[in-house]
């Protein structure tokens, strides 16, 4: 199945019953799929909104009414949605936001790129909030991470971003799906709008004019974020046990890097791959644990170097961090990365 | 009087009182009219939700003891629509000001009329952005002074009722906060209407009065407004408090029936004939094959790739496979490339680097590349003779196998041009024997539009006849 369709089917099976979106390439196949898929379900709503702003706010409303809701867009559209995402973070509302990244800044192009790492992992909008960010690297992972995104969003009551790119969205790959979840069996949410009888109304708002109340609320959010950092990091280690050099990459870039690692291994160079699956929270401890044994780390991204900052924050002075990136939407070949690895190995005499 | 003795205490969050509205503001009266309307209709507060954006009037949600949302500035309508669609049992009302609903949220206001969902939009028009100190807004009268139009507003105001009528709202009314019983009646009728309902509520603002040296806007409303039983088109435009204001219900129609007919001709349903091709799955022994199909958009290049990947999966479900494609922004006529990889190992890089099998439906891609043909030294090229300039293939190493088949010509002569890709599939199937015949036929059936199965399979067979084993 095509990546975009995989996300749609996985969301449906995760119990998502509300989707609002606005057209933008290269994510159009996802709403296309859901418009058909949701029509087969009696309890699901698909709506094409009048703008990205409307779409995110419709998702906010649906989330307030208690259903699992999702929206998707591509870089410039995600920028438009940031206000709503910030409101959802402030009001503590669950939702899944799919970003099929394109090259930027501005309108950019529609080629695969990873230019939105900063935007996604730093919250993206105003007010110092965080969203959980998941970066799939294969068709099968689109299934597991999409379904996981809905669970995480509900568990922690925050928006979860699924960060892919044009390649993940367009590529066809065979996948297997788990059995669908019946939305009726999901845990009840006791904070939603569902009628105020006998309990006093619920007011869902992110406006707290009293500074001490605002501070209280922000400390509450901070404790939640700390708990997420503690529990929810996920990463993949590939051939790192005996490695002398680790490549750090996520999403599509990680897939290419894996190919490069395989190639240099054949040539006798001991390289491995560290792939963060959660970009926020970043698997800092797990990466730091590789040092000081590993002296050299090569970060490969399809941008000008964004995750490289998180890598440096994680390992401090324990190892030297190198960077290789292609920012324009050109997809590097494994050969290109293998060459970069080989150069480093010769330069620093890494056996 | 203690706040707990307020006649509507049951509907209010008394702990939030006193409210933040200026003395002399009439928004509180509108809030009371809304509570009375709910009581009059006998609605269970349990089934009512109110959504507001940002602004003076949007503060109503903070004081109503219902399930309420204080949403983003201008986005109250989409948020409310989200609630309504996710929980259709709720009666959802949007309350907001002119800046929120008609200014920043104008597009959503228009779209709701088109969407036709059962929401009530109560728009309090106080002629500007009051909460921030009174800047001019979409309804500020021509010449009115605000803190951003100190010399008098040079902009003509919009007429909210006229917009709502044009946008397709099924209920449209105008009232003021100075006519509370009329306002309540309008709200009741609006809530009874099953489509999108809009009530414009004129409300005086102290800041507007002061800036423009109006003694009492309320007095003007009472003086100039006329409640009318029936309203004409002229009444739509009579909304100027210096001249005449027409109040009443402009439209109250049942919600539109969903139209049955679209402009697309409906396909006649014939007796469905089912086609079936049985195939046998087995371990294929394929280690790593890179297949590229290239040509001109509209030739079925992507479809051909899909047929190949589905066929490969039919034959050996354990194979790893990927399909990627690249084409220009145009749907037809541009260059188009589809890459299919089949591999026993997980696939890292999902594009073809050097094809083992190159299927050329036209030469547009090669010509764009300056005539260079990229192919594995031991690879195979199958070119559509009727579309490809074969001289491009001269000078390739002798180890490369080159076949030609006039696929497009065959398709045009026997069937239709669109099945040329399946003629190609048939030829490739017999010539290369990478994938078994029945596996490809099953894959073709899977994606062939209903009614064209026979033609697509026949095209495949025709290509197969031409094949050179």
Boltz contact constraints between the chains, C-beta under 6 A:
constraints:
  - contact:
      token1: [A, 18]
      token2: [B, 86]
      max_distance: 6.0
  - contact:
      token1: [A, 45]
      token2: [B, 85]
      max_distance: 6.0
  - contact:
      token1: [A, 50]
      token2: [B, 107]
      max_distance: 6.0
  - contact:
      token1: [A, 50]
      token2: [B, 111]
      max_distance: 6.0
  - contact:
      token1: [A, 51]
      token2: [B, 107]
      max_distance: 6.0
  - contact:
      token1: [A, 54]
      token2: [B, 78]
      max_distance: 6.0
  - contact:
      token1: [A, 54]
      token2: [B, 108]
      max_distance: 6.0
  - contact:
      token1: [A, 57]
      token2: [B, 72]
      max_distance: 6.0
  - contact:
      token1: [A, 57]
      token2: [B, 75]
      max_distance: 6.0
  - contact:
      token1: [A, 57]
      token2: [B, 78]
      max_distance: 6.0
  - contact:
      token1: [A, 57]
      token2: [B, 79]
      max_distance: 6.0
  - contact:
      token1: [A, 58]
      token2: [B, 78]
      max_distance: 6.0
  - contact:
      token1: [A, 58]
      token2: [B, 81]
      max_distance: 6.0
  - contact:
      token1: [A, 58]
      token2: [B, 82]
      max_distance: 6.0
  - contact:
      token1: [A, 60]
      token2: [B, 79]
      max_distance: 6.0
  - contact:
      token1: [A, 61]
      token2: [B, 79]
      max_distance: 6.0
  - contact:
      token1: [A, 61]
      token2: [B, 82]
      max_distance: 6.0
  - contact:
      token1: [A, 61]
      token2: [B, 83]
      max_distance: 6.0
  - contact:
      token1: [A, 62]
      token2: [B, 82]
      max_distance: 6.0
  - contact:
      token1: [A, 62]
      token2: [B, 86]
      max_distance: 6.0
  - contact:
      token1: [A, 64]
      token2: [B, 69]
      max_distance: 6.0
  - contact:
      token1: [A, 64]
      token2: [B, 83]
      max_distance: 6.0
  - contact:
      token1: [A, 65]
      token2: [B, 83]
      max_distance: 6.0
  - contact:
      token1: [A, 65]
      token2: [B, 86]
      max_distance: 6.0
  - contact:
      token1: [A, 65]
      token2: [B, 87]
      max_distance: 6.0
  - contact:
      token1: [A, 67]
      token2: [B, 86]
      max_distance: 6.0
  - contact:
      token1: [A, 83]
      token2: [B, 72]
      max_distance: 6.0
  - contact:
      token1: [A, 87]
      token2: [B, 72]
      max_distance: 6.0
  - contact:
      token1: [A, 171]
      token2: [B, 322]
      max_distance: 6.0
  - contact:
      token1: [A, 171]
      token2: [B, 324]
      max_distance: 6.0
  - contact:
      token1: [A, 171]
      token2: [B, 350]
      max_distance: 6.0
  - contact:
      token1: [A, 172]
      token2: [B, 323]
      max_distance: 6.0
  - contact:
      token1: [A, 173]
      token2: [B, 322]
      max_distance: 6.0
  - contact:
      token1: [A, 174]
      token2: [B, 313]
      max_distance: 6.0
  - contact:
      token1: [A, 193]
      token2: [B, 49]
      max_distance: 6.0
  - contact:
      token1: [A, 193]
      token2: [B, 67]
      max_distance: 6.0
  - contact:
      token1: [A, 195]
      token2: [B, 46]
      max_distance: 6.0
  - contact:
      token1: [A, 195]
      token2: [B, 47]
      max_distance: 6.0
  - contact:
      token1: [A, 196]
      token2: [B, 45]
      max_distance: 6.0
  - contact:
      token1: [A, 196]
      token2: [B, 46]
      max_distance: 6.0
  - contact:
      token1: [A, 196]
      token2: [B, 66]
      max_distance: 6.0
  - contact:
      token1: [A, 196]
      token2: [B, 67]
      max_distance: 6.0
  - contact:
      token1: [A, 197]
      token2: [B, 46]
      max_distance: 6.0
  - contact:
      token1: [A, 201]
      token2: [B, 65]
      max_distance: 6.0
  - contact:
      token1: [A, 201]
      token2: [B, 66]
      max_distance: 6.0
  - contact:
      token1: [A, 201]
      token2: [B, 67]
      max_distance: 6.0
  - contact:
      token1: [A, 202]
      token2: [B, 67]
      max_distance: 6.0
  - contact:
      token1: [A, 203]
      token2: [B, 68]
      max_distance: 6.0
  - contact:
      token1: [A, 204]
      token2: [B, 69]
      max_distance: 6.0
  - contact:
      token1: [A, 205]
      token2: [B, 70]
      max_distance: 6.0
  - contact:
      token1: [A, 207]
      token2: [B, 70]
      max_distance: 6.0
  - contact:
      token1: [A, 255]
      token2: [B, 348]
      max_distance: 6.0
  - contact:
      token1: [A, 256]
      token2: [B, 349]
      max_distance: 6.0
  - contact:
      token1: [A, 258]
      token2: [B, 348]
      max_distance: 6.0
  - contact:
      token1: [A, 259]
      token2: [B, 348]
      max_distance: 6.0
  - contact:
      token1: [A, 259]
      token2: [B, 349]
      max_distance: 6.0
  - contact:
      token1: [A, 334]
      token2: [B, 348]
      max_distance: 6.0
  - contact:
      token1: [A, 334]
      token2: [B, 349]
      max_distance: 6.0
